[in-house]
Amino acid sequence: MAQGVAGNHKLNADMFNALIDPNKASELSASVLPSLRHILYTGIHGLYWCTVITVILALIANYFDHDGQLTA
């Protein structure tokens, strides 16, 4: 998200807070909404995939840890 904000001089981090808040979202300019939504979507999508990969790695480690050697 920081790269998206830095790449567009019209955007700032406070706009993301306004985008998430339904009461303040209507105050944002219509010209910046598509950019804000795309940056937010990309950030959430990346976070989702990091979470999925972490869960898969945890399941694999759990599957092969029959005798509990990975726990402290």
Summary of the structure (lengths in Angstrom):
residues: 72
radius of gyration: 19.1
end to end distance: 36.0
largest distance: 58.3
contacts: 147
relative contact order: 0.12
helix: 69%
strand: 0%
